[in-house]
Amino acid sequence: MTSTTNEIAIAATGLRKAYGDKTVLDGIDLHVPAGTVFSLLGPNGAGKTTAVQILSTLISADAGELWVAGHNLASHAQSVRAAIGVTGQFSAVDNLITGEENMLLMADLNHLSRREGRRVTAELLERFDLVEAAKKPASTYSGGMRRRLDIAMTLVGSPRIIFLDEPTTGLDPRSRHNMWNIIRGLVAGGVTVFLTTQYLDEADELADRIAVLNGGKLVAQGTASELKRLVPGGHVRLRFTDPAAYQSAAVALREATRDDESLSLQIPSGGSQRELRAILDWLDSAAIEADELTVHTPDLDDVFFALTSHPTAPAATVPAAAGAAQKETVR
């Protein structure tokens, strides 16, 4: 197995890890295409950080065939380490030295020459907007600045794959959005990002594919749009200003939920193009004009709660058709 931009950056089959009687990861299969953002979601204790620690060689798996950056994790762990970068939940920044000194320290650890280390350091400090603060102790940095420095340090060795374990926890909204832009920039440059997060909107914004862990098992996997279709609650809302048009539509659309106060009808729908076209065609044929049509689909919050509502929600909570699509996608 080799790693190219057209292939899989991370592949795990049958990944298992237990601590005593507690199984943390129970036969996990993950496939992450190169040059994408893959987000692993799950409640606290679901096994997200354990998965990151295993795939980044920090701890060993009990079972499973694991490939990272084209290298078998069991037999070529050192080659994996040379190809990856890791930013954990807790900052690796040394607060007693300056931002620049932190960067130069990482350059030394990556065995860069003094000249190359200074070049890379200057380049990354500028890229992450830390030039003005470079000579200041890291202890004076804000949370957002410290997180940017943390990721800049991770990039010193030019990793092809970066593991970001809850990188925006504790950041204010502006710093979070700045971090999102940094992650998008990394992927645009060909880097693969394996992201764990507690913020569902973050996964929705960034991830090309999302997997949901619950009770050590993978309960769903797909794009954000695919996951949102796994739970009910989607509908089309028609709003009228003409009471007569509203009444005519309400009589004809018996399956719709009425809201007489706002003159609106709510029609169950998955939001597909075919369903929307059918509704519009019906309105045209009946010569009824709705003043507003809006499509409402479940968000990732709905998906998360539906799939993790029980400590060991089985994979069968994912509809069979979706499961088939999931297998088709990752193999």
C-alpha positions in Angstrom: 0.0 0.0 0.0 1.4 3.4 -1.0 0.2 6.9 -0.1 -0.7 9.3 -2.9 -3.1 12.1 -3.1 -5.5 9.7 -4.8 -5.4 7.1 -2.2 -6.3 6.4 1.4 -4.2 8.3 4.1 -5.5 6.3 7.1 -7.1 2.9 7.0 -8.2 0.9 10.1 -9.9 -2.5 9.9 -11.1 -4.2 13.1 -9.4 -1.8 15.4 -9.8 -3.0 19.0 -8.6 -1.6 22.3 -9.5 -2.6 25.9 -8.3 -1.6 29.3 -9.0 -4.6 31.6 -12.7 -5.5 31.3 -13.6 -2.2 29.6 -13.6 -2.3 25.7 -12.9 1.2 24.5 -12.8 0.4 20.7 -14.7 -2.6 19.5 -13.8 -3.5 15.9 -13.6 -0.1 14.3 -13.3 0.3 10.5 -12.1 3.8 9.3 -11.0 4.9 5.8 -9.7 8.4 5.4 -9.0 9.6 1.8 -5.8 11.7 1.4 -6.2 15.5 1.3 -9.5 15.6 3.2 -10.8 16.4 6.7 -12.2 13.4 8.5 -14.0 14.1 11.8 -14.6 11.6 14.5 -17.5 12.4 16.8 -18.8 10.8 20.0 -19.8 11.5 23.6 -17.1 11.7 26.3 -15.6 8.3 26.8 -16.6 7.0 23.4 -13.0 6.3 22.4 -12.1 9.3 20.2 -8.9 10.2 21.9 -7.9 6.5 22.2 -8.3 6.2 18.4 -6.1 9.2 17.8 -3.5 7.9 20.2 -3.4 4.5 18.5 -3.2 5.9 14.9 -0.5 8.4 15.9 1.6 5.5 17.5 1.3 6.8 21.1 -0.3 3.6 22.3 -0.7 0.2 20.7 -3.9 -1.5 19.5 -5.0 -4.9 20.8 -6.1 -6.0 17.3 -6.7 -4.6 13.9 -4.9 -3.9 10.6 -3.8 -0.3 10.6 -2.2 1.7 7.8 -1.2 5.4 8.1 0.5 7.3 5.3 1.0 4.1 3.4 2.8 2.4 6.2 1.7 -0.5 8.4 1.4 0.7 11.9 2.6 -2.5 13.5 5.7 -3.0 11.5 6.7 0.5 10.4 5.7 2.8 13.3 8.8 5.0 12.9 7.9 5.7 9.2 4.4 6.6 10.4 5.8 9.1 12.9 7.9 10.7 10.2 4.8 11.4 8.2 2.4 12.7 10.8 1.9 15.6 13.2 -0.2 15.6 16.4 -1.9 18.4 18.2 -3.6 17.0 21.3 -6.2 18.4 23.6 -3.6 19.9 25.8 -1.1 22.4 24.4 2.5 21.2 23.8 3.7 24.8 24.0 6.4 25.6 26.6 5.1 28.8 28.3 8.6 29.6 29.8 10.2 30.4 26.4 9.2 32.5 23.4 7.0 31.5 20.5 10.1 31.6 18.3 12.1 29.4 20.7 9.3 26.9 20.8 9.4 26.7 17.0 13.2 26.3 16.9 13.0 23.6 19.5 10.7 21.7 17.3 13.0 22.2 14.4 15.8 20.6 16.4 13.6 17.7 17.3 12.9 17.2 13.6 16.6 17.2 12.9 16.5 20.2 10.7 19.8 22.1 10.2 20.1 25.4 12.0 19.6 27.4 8.8 16.6 25.3 7.6 15.1 25.5 11.1 15.2 29.3 11.1 13.8 29.4 7.6 10.9 27.1 8.5 10.3 28.9 11.8 10.1 32.4 10.1 7.8 31.0 7.4 5.4 29.4 9.8 5.3 32.3 12.2 4.3 34.6 9.4 1.8 32.1 8.0 0.1 31.9 11.5 0.2 35.6 12.1 2.6 35.3 15.1 5.5 37.4 13.9 4.8 40.3 16.3 4.5 38.0 19.2 7.5 35.7 18.2 9.9 37.2 20.8 7.4 37.2 23.6 7.1 34.4 26.2 4.3 32.0 25.2 2.8 32.6 28.7 1.6 36.0 27.5 -0.3 34.5 24.5 -4.0 34.3 24.3 -5.7 30.9 24.0 -6.2 31.4 20.2 -2.5 32.5 19.8 -1.3 29.5 21.8 -3.4 27.1 19.7 -2.0 28.6 16.5 1.5 28.3 17.8 0.7 24.7 18.8 -0.3 23.8 15.2 2.6 25.8 13.7 4.9 23.6 15.8 3.2 20.5 14.5 3.9 21.6 10.9 7.6 22.1 11.4 8.3 18.6 10.1 6.0 19.1 7.1 3.6 16.2 8.0 1.3 14.8 5.3 -1.3 13.8 8.0 -2.2 15.9 11.1 -4.3 14.6 14.0 -6.2 17.4 15.7 -7.8 16.3 19.0 -10.4 18.9 19.9 -8.2 21.8 18.7 -10.8 24.5 19.4 -12.0 23.6 22.9 -12.0 26.6 25.1 -11.5 29.1 22.3 -13.8 32.1 21.7 -15.9 32.2 18.5 -13.5 34.4 16.6 -10.5 32.2 17.5 -12.5 29.1 16.5 -13.3 30.6 13.1 -9.7 31.6 12.6 -8.7 28.0 13.4 -11.2 26.7 10.9 -9.6 28.9 8.2 -6.2 27.4 9.2 -7.5 23.9 8.8 -9.0 24.7 5.4 -5.7 26.1 4.3 -3.9 23.0 5.4 -6.2 20.8 3.4 -5.9 23.1 0.4 -2.2 22.4 0.6 -2.7 18.7 0.4 -2.6 17.8 4.1 -5.0 15.2 5.5 -6.6 16.2 8.8 -8.1 13.7 11.3 -10.2 15.9 13.6 -12.0 15.1 16.8 -14.3 17.7 18.2 -17.1 18.4 20.7 -18.6 21.0 18.4 -21.0 19.5 15.9 -21.1 22.7 13.8 -17.3 22.5 13.5 -17.6 19.0 11.9 -20.4 20.2 9.7 -18.3 23.2 8.5 -15.0 21.3 8.0 -15.4 17.6 7.5 -15.6 15.8 4.1 -16.6 12.7 6.0 -17.8 12.1 9.6 -17.9 9.0 11.8 -19.8 8.7 15.0 -18.5 6.6 17.9 -20.8 5.4 20.7 -19.9 2.9 23.3 -16.8 1.9 21.5 -18.6 1.1 18.3 -18.9 2.9 15.0 -22.6 3.7 14.7 -22.6 5.8 11.5 -20.3 7.1 8.9 -20.7 9.4 5.8 -20.9 13.0 4.7 -22.7 15.5 6.9 -25.6 15.4 4.4 -25.8 11.6 4.4 -25.8 11.6 8.2 -28.6 14.2 8.4 -30.8 11.9 6.3 -30.5 9.1 8.9 -32.9 10.8 11.3 -36.5 11.9 10.8 -37.8 15.4 11.1 -37.2 16.9 7.7 -40.0 18.9 6.2 -41.0 21.6 3.8 -42.8 24.7 5.2 -45.2 26.6 3.0 -46.3 30.1 4.3 -49.2 32.1 2.9 -50.4 35.6 3.3 -53.7 34.9 1.5 -56.1 33.1 4.0 -58.1 31.6 1.0 -54.9 30.2 -0.6 -53.9 28.8 2.8 -57.3 27.1 3.3 -57.3 25.6 -0.2 -53.8 24.2 0.3 -54.6 22.9 3.8 -57.7 21.0 2.5 -55.8 19.5 -0.4 -52.6 18.6 1.5 -54.2 16.5 4.3 -50.8 15.1 5.4 -49.5 18.6 6.2 -49.4 20.0 9.7 -51.4 23.2 10.0 -50.4 26.4 11.8 -53.5 28.6 11.4 -51.9 31.5 13.3 -49.0 31.9 10.9 -50.9 30.6 7.9 -48.2 27.9 7.3 -48.2 24.2 6.4 -45.5 21.8 7.3 -45.1 18.8 4.9 -42.9 15.8 5.9 -40.1 15.6 3.4 -36.5 14.4 3.0 -35.7 17.6 1.1 -34.9 15.8 -2.1 -35.1 17.5 -5.5 -37.9 15.1 -6.6 -40.0 15.9 -3.5 -39.6 19.6 -3.9 -40.5 19.5 -7.6 -43.6 17.5 -6.8 -44.7 20.1 -4.3 -44.1 23.0 -6.7 -45.8 21.1 -9.5 -48.8 20.6 -7.3 -49.0 24.2 -6.4 -48.8 25.2 -10.0 -51.5 22.8 -11.1 -53.8 23.9 -8.3 -53.1 27.6 -9.1 -52.1 28.1 -5.5 -49.3 30.5 -4.8 -47.3 30.2 -1.6 -45.5 33.3 -0.5 -42.6 31.4 1.0 -41.2 27.9 0.8 -38.4 26.7 3.1 -36.8 23.4 3.5 -35.8 22.2 7.0 -33.5 19.2 7.4 -32.2 17.7 10.7 -28.8 19.1 11.8 -25.9 17.2 13.2 -27.1 17.8 16.7 -30.2 15.8 15.9 -28.0 13.0 14.4 -25.7 13.0 17.4 -28.5 12.7 19.9 -30.3 10.0 17.9 -27.2 7.9 17.4 -25.7 8.3 20.9 -28.9 8.3 23.0 -28.0 4.9 24.5 -24.6 3.9 25.9 -24.2 1.1 23.4 -26.4 2.0 20.5 -25.9 -0.7 17.9 -25.0 -0.1 14.3 -28.5 -1.2 13.4 -29.7 2.2 14.4 -28.5 3.2 10.9 -31.1 2.3 8.3 -30.1 -0.6 6.1 -30.0 1.5 2.9 -27.7 4.0 4.6 -25.5 1.1 5.8 -25.2 -0.3 2.4 -24.3 3.2 1.0 -21.7 3.5 3.8 -20.1 0.2 2.9 -20.0 1.2 -0.8 -18.3 4.4 0.1 -15.5 3.3 2.3 -14.4 0.0 0.6 
